[in-house]
Amino acid sequence: MFILFFMMVFNLIGLLVVRKHYLVTLIMLEFLFITLFNLFYFFLNFYFFELNFGLIYLILGVVESSLGLSLLVYLVRKVNLPYVNSFNLC
């Protein structure tokens, strides 16, 4: 259980330190999602809740990853911006 907390902290640190490329940012977000899903699953299993909530969380994670990858493909093909620093939101 403690290893999942360490994984979450290291994922957050890695997300804050390595922010230059979209693909690396998406990979760190997916590792964070997997860690949070494991914590959520252990919580539901420990307190004998229904595991349908875990399935809903997993579906939301899949939607998040597909949206991130589609944004990455759009930015690389149309705008030619593979780096986060060159992307301007304003």
Backbone torsions as a table, in degrees:
resi	resn	phi	psi	omega
1	MET	NA	-39.2	179.4
2	PHE	-69.0	-28.6	180.0
3	ILE	-66.9	-30.8	177.2
4	LEU	-68.8	-36.9	176.1
5	PHE	-66.7	-39.6	177.0
6	PHE	-65.2	-39.4	177.3
7	MET	-62.2	-40.9	-179.8
8	MET	-66.0	-41.8	178.6
9	VAL	-65.1	-44.0	179.3
10	PHE	-67.0	-33.8	175.1
11	ASN	-65.2	-42.0	178.6
12	LEU	-66.2	-40.0	177.0
13	ILE	-64.7	-43.5	177.9
14	GLY	-63.6	-34.9	178.3
15	LEU	-68.6	-35.8	179.0
16	LEU	-76.5	-33.0	-176.3
17	VAL	-81.3	-46.3	-175.2
18	VAL	-102.9	93.0	-179.0
19	ARG	-123.7	23.0	-173.1
20	LYS	-86.8	-33.8	-173.1
21	HIS	-119.6	142.8	-178.2
22	TYR	-62.9	-42.4	-175.7
23	LEU	-65.5	-40.0	177.5
24	VAL	-65.5	-38.8	177.9
25	THR	-64.6	-41.8	178.4
26	LEU	-66.1	-38.0	178.1
27	ILE	-65.2	-41.3	178.5
28	MET	-66.2	-37.1	176.6
29	LEU	-65.8	-36.5	178.2
30	GLU	-69.8	-38.0	175.3
31	PHE	-64.4	-37.8	176.7
32	LEU	-64.6	-40.4	177.6
33	PHE	-63.7	-43.2	179.7
34	ILE	-63.6	-40.2	178.6
35	THR	-65.3	-44.4	178.6
36	LEU	-66.5	-34.1	176.7
37	PHE	-65.6	-41.1	177.6
38	ASN	-64.9	-41.3	176.2
39	LEU	-62.7	-41.9	179.1
40	PHE	-64.5	-40.4	179.3
41	TYR	-65.7	-43.6	177.7
42	PHE	-64.2	-37.9	177.3
43	PHE	-63.4	-47.1	-179.9
44	LEU	-65.7	-37.0	-179.3
45	ASN	-72.1	-35.4	-178.2
46	PHE	-70.1	-39.3	-178.7
47	TYR	-96.1	9.6	175.3
48	PHE	58.9	38.8	173.5
49	PHE	-82.7	169.4	176.4
50	GLU	-72.5	145.8	-177.4
51	LEU	-88.9	8.1	176.7
52	ASN	-67.3	-30.4	178.0
53	PHE	-64.9	-35.6	175.7
54	GLY	-64.4	-37.1	177.7
55	LEU	-66.6	-39.7	177.3
56	ILE	-64.4	-41.8	178.2
57	TYR	-63.8	-38.8	178.2
58	LEU	-66.0	-39.0	177.5
59	ILE	-64.5	-42.1	177.5
60	LEU	-64.0	-34.7	177.0
61	GLY	-67.3	-37.5	178.3
62	VAL	-67.0	-40.3	177.7
63	VAL	-64.0	-41.2	178.9
64	GLU	-63.1	-42.1	-179.2
65	SER	-70.1	-37.4	178.8
66	SER	-68.5	-36.7	176.1
67	LEU	-66.8	-38.7	177.9
68	GLY	-65.0	-43.0	178.9
69	LEU	-68.3	-36.3	178.2
70	SER	-68.2	-36.0	174.9
71	LEU	-65.0	-39.8	178.2
72	LEU	-63.8	-45.4	179.7
73	VAL	-64.3	-40.8	178.5
74	TYR	-62.9	-45.5	-177.1
75	LEU	-67.9	-35.6	-179.2
76	VAL	-74.8	-39.4	-176.7
77	ARG	-80.0	-46.6	-173.3
78	LYS	-88.3	-46.6	-171.8
79	VAL	-97.9	-20.6	-178.6
80	ASN	62.4	47.8	178.2
81	LEU	-122.9	85.6	179.0
82	PRO	-83.1	-6.0	-176.5
83	TYR	-110.2	144.4	-176.8
84	VAL	-70.4	-36.1	-175.7
85	ASN	-64.6	-27.8	-178.7
86	SER	-89.0	-3.9	-179.4
87	PHE	-88.7	123.3	-176.9
88	ASN	-111.7	122.2	-178.2
89	LEU	-84.5	-19.3	-177.2
90	CYS	-95.5	NA	NA
